[in-house]
Amino acid sequence: MRILFIHRFHFFEPQSIISLSAILKMHGHTCFFIDTMFEKNINKTISIIAPDIIAYSVTTGSHNYYTKLNLKLKKTFAFISIFGGVHTTSFPEFIHEEGVDIICIGEGEYAFLELVENLKNNKEITSIRNLWIKKNGIIHKNALRNLIDNLDELPLPDRELLKKYAIYSKLHTLLIQTARGCYNNCSFCFSPFYNKIYTNKGKVLRKRSVNNVIEELLEISRNYTPKRIQFVDDTFNSDYDWAYEFLDLYKQKIKLPFYVFIRAGNIEDDFIKKLKEAGCSHIEIGVESGNEDFRKSVLLKNISDNQIINTISAFIRNGIKVMTLNILALPDETIDMAFQTININIKARPTYSSSSIFTPLPSTKLYEYSLQRGFLKDNSKNILGKKFFFSGSLLVMNDINKLVRLHYLFNFTVNHPKLIPIIKLLIKLPFDSVYKLFKHFDRAWNYIFVINKIDIRSILLFIWYRLNKK
């Protein structure tokens, strides 16, 4: 079978796609890849490939782009379309979209493999677990299979798939996933819903073995020249025994700077020192809201102000940069509460204070909370994608415009607390475009020169490839 994965560049490798491609290739299937950002003539390329299946991995927000593209391709080519990812899992009603033939809910490796094998052997496909399949006007909704318990049984990600576009071989940062799953119950996050649908179907948190992760890293070292590794696990400090063993081996064999996501709490100094010795350049840590009661009762993140401040201070003290993740325009948030979020950042003094605008993601508890409190006027969930994370709010509530403007000025305000009286006046003025432009500049400057998440080389490469499509 000939499977084509379609993706649009976002400075990082598409993790789901290269994982799916790896298992399909291992079983003898042929996989292709198109990045719409760089492909000169998509239709011509698809004509040459002649795929049996075109697959997309979609998040909430990106789903609109891929739905429109797929529908356009359906008018020219004959193929089976399959969509997977967070969006189809949290919002399976997506199957009703025109041109969507199949959606995958949850983990996709074995479901996709079974689909391809059955199609190849002319077997029935309508009862494959994890898949909802639209056939002859009927939608077949299948149950979930168990979670993959032993992640080591999966082949290493197929980065070879991406080499058609040289930019992927020259990325500044490569992503590694050492675990799947998260025990935490945060109301703004997708994980609690994911854990619920997989009740009694396997362990929530599963870790790859240390040696398996090191094997992938050694393969990267042989074939690529990244400047940094990003470990994309939801919480890198979820298993200290594993982390200590891994960091010792990483320090010996890999020796590349890296960064991780950390959950605030009672973190031992020895762990921080191990991170620093192994090459950890910075961490990202969720603050979300500076109002402790709201953080615990509504966001369901049971972490105190002191735990946040002490964790950040400990990392800074040990020479590791810290980027905080904050959310503004939350349901029921007031201007005073938003400034509490600024104040906790001022007290903690991170390297960079990042902020996003609350987006009510499908199937999260905070989506339902927003709906019940009357902050969302459209409960169809089709509103998503109109505004997303950094560009505006979907909520209808008092002072929402002021909260969005404060988001644009967030890091500047943290770094210049004496200007807070002036900031309080500025957010009353409708200069949204100016504030937004300032936010983009501030964010780019800090990512490139302060946190160094993306370097100038990556930016220039992206511009060059964009102007000179393959």
Sequence and secondary structure as in RCSB ss.txt:
>XXXX:A:sequence
MRILFIHRFHFFEPQSIISLSAILKMHGHTCFFIDTMFEKNINKTISIIAPDIIAYSVTTGSHNYYTKLNLKLKK
TFAFISIFGGVHTTSFPEFIHEEGVDIICIGEGEYAFLELVENLKNNKEITSIRNLWIKKNGIIHKNALRNLIDN
LDELPLPDRELLKKYAIYSKLHTLLIQTARGCYNNCSFCFSPFYNKIYTNKGKVLRKRSVNNVIEELLEISRNYT
PKRIQFVDDTFNSDYDWAYEFLDLYKQKIKLPFYVFIRAGNIEDDFIKKLKEAGCSHIEIGVESGNEDFRKSVLL
KNISDNQIINTISAFIRNGIKVMTLNILALPDETIDMAFQTININIKARPTYSSSSIFTPLPSTKLYEYSLQRGF
LKDNSKNILGKKFFFSGSLLVMNDINKLVRLHYLFNFTVNHPKLIPIIKLLIKLPFDSVYKLFKHFDRAWNYIFV
INKIDIRSILLFIWYRLNKK
>XXXX:A:secstr
 EEEEEE   SS  HHHHHHHHHHHHTT EEEEEETTT S HHHHHHHH  SEEEEE  TTTHHHHHHHHHHHHT
T   EEEEESHHHHH GGGGGSTT  EEE S  HHHHHHHHHHHHTT   TT TTEEEEETTEEEE       S 
GGGS    GGGGGGSHHHHT SEEEE  EE      TTSSHHHHHHHTTTSS S EE  HHHHHHHHHHHHHH  
 SEEEE  S GGG HHHHHHHHHHHHHHT   EEEEE  SS  HHHHHHHHHHTEEEEEEEEE S HHHHHHTS 
    HHHHHHHHHHHHHTT EEEEEEEES TT  HHHHHHHHHHHHHH  SEEEEEE    TT HHHHHHHHTT 
 S  SSTTTTSS TTS      TTHHHHHHHHHTHHHHHH GGGHHHHHHHTTS  HHHHHHHHHHHHHHIIIII
S SS HHHHHHHHHHHHS  
